[in-house]
């Protein structure tokens, strides 16, 4: 099975646009600007900006709409999909978009505070005991890796 994967880092052009399907499924559209800089043969800096659109679904869509806003630098992981349609005038149109699997803020020039959300149908939102802290060991043999 052939697959494609794409990772983009760029700035949100606008706030995520949250919508709901007739059956109540959340969907968010995002648009991101990705800048590319390079030096040309004469040593001058050149810059080109590309704009990409994408969608994410369900809880991730709601979380993005609540957490992200225009101008934020984000990291997107997903796959490319081509969508085609026909206008009312009969013209065929096509666009390549990103079906977003993961989306989050870039921490290169910013900080973020992460809050885990409750998931419907399970106990993620309920209190759990903290996992036991790893125990430090200094008795590794000469052929053992310390991890």
N, C-alpha and C positions, 0 to 999 in steps of 0.2 A: 504494500500500500504506500503510495507516495504521499508525502506531507510537506508542508512548508512551515517554517517558524521565523518570526521576525521579532526583534527587540529594538525599540526606539526610545531615545531620551530626548525630551524637548519640553517646551513650555505650553501650557494650556492657553488656547486662543480665546476661550470663553468658558464660563462655568459649565460643568456637565449638565446636559439637558435630560432631566428625568421624565419619563413617560411610562404609562401602564397600558398593557394590551387589554382588549375587551375581557379577557379571562382573569385579569389582575396581575399578570407577570410584569415585574419592573424591568425597564430597559433604559439605559443611559447612553446618549450619544456624546462623544467627546471629539474635539478637534485640537490638534497639537501642531506647533511650529517646530521644525527641526532645523537647526543652523549647522552649516558645514563651512569650515574655514580652511584655507590652504594658501600656500605661497605659489605664485605663478613663476614662470621662467625668469622674469626680471627681479624676483624677490619681493614683489608687492603682495600684500595680503589681499585675498579675495574672499568673499562670503556669498553663500547662496542659501536661501531659506526655502524649505519644502513644507507643504501643509498636508497633513494626513488626518483622516477621519476614522472613527472606530466606534464599536458598540460593545457594551458589556451588559450582562443580564442578571436578574434576580437580586439576591442580597448584595452582590458586588456592585451592582448599579446603584442601589440605595446608599451603600456605604460611600461610594465615590461622590455622589451628589451631596452628601452630608459633609464630607471631609475635604474635598478639593475645590479650588476656585481659580478663576482666570489669573494667568501669570505664573502659577506654580510650576516648578520644574518637576516632571514626572518620568517614571520609567514604565514602559508598556511592554508586555510580552504577549504574543498571540500569533495568529496566522492570517495570511492574506486571503481575502475572498472577493470574487468578482460578482457584482450584483447587476442585473440587467432588467430593464423595463421599457415600456412603450408609452409615449406621451399621448395626451388626448388627441393630438394632431396626427398620430401614427408614426412619429419619429422614434427610432430605437435609441436608447441611452444605455450607458454602461459606466460603472465606477468600481474601482478597487478600494476596498476598505479593510480595516483590521478587525478581526473578531478577537476581542481582548479576553485573554485568560487571566492575566494578572495586571494590576495597575497600582502604583503607589508613588508616594513622593520621593524625589531624589534627595539624599542627605548630603550631597556634595557641598552645598552652600546654605543648608537649612537644617533645622532640627524638627522632629516630629514626636508626638505623643500617641502611642497606640493603645486603643481600648478595644478589648475583645467584645464582640456582639454576641447576643444569645441567638442560637439557631433554633428554628421551630422543629419540633419532633424529636429533640434530644435534650440532654441535660447540660449542654455547654455553658449556659448562663448561670448554672447553679454553683454554689460554693464547692470547692474540692480541696482536699489537703494539698499543700505545696509538695512538689516532688522532692525527694531526698537530694541533698547537695552531694556532688561527687566528692569522694574522699581522696585527698592528695596522697600520692605514693612516691616514695623516694627509693624504692627497692627494685627498680628495673634492672634486669640483667644486661650485660653488654650487647646482646643481640636483640633486645626487645625495644620496640619503639614506645615512647612515653605517651601514647594515646591509643 
